[in-house]
Amino acid sequence: MALDASKLAKDMLAAVLPGLKAKASSASLYADMELKKIAQTVALIEKASKAGQITEEEAKLLLDMQKVASRSVLTTLEGVGILAAEQAINTALAAVRAPINAAVGWVLI
């Protein structure tokens, strides 16, 4: 039996799209949340600066602290993204395991 690469690709895509969409939605939520925190921090710095309640050095430190916190969250998402990619590949291959193994005549996947 000759493998149809186009059909295999369609079958694999159909298997992984739901999981990838869910991960993208989650990543978008976290990115939105962290960007809002940075924006709120900058707005607070501007307000405190105009009121004479914060020095330039304190403002820079405050922004740096928020950047580090946001970076930690978004870096975690990168790790989650790597896991999502691995899961997507495994899901895709599982969806076409039987026809591929049958076509090659031994267990490839």
PyMOL commands that set and color helices and strands:
alter all, ss='L'
color gray80, all
select helices_A, chain A and resi 5-50+56-95+97-104
alter helices_A, ss='H'
color red, helices_A
deselect
rebuild
show_as cartoon
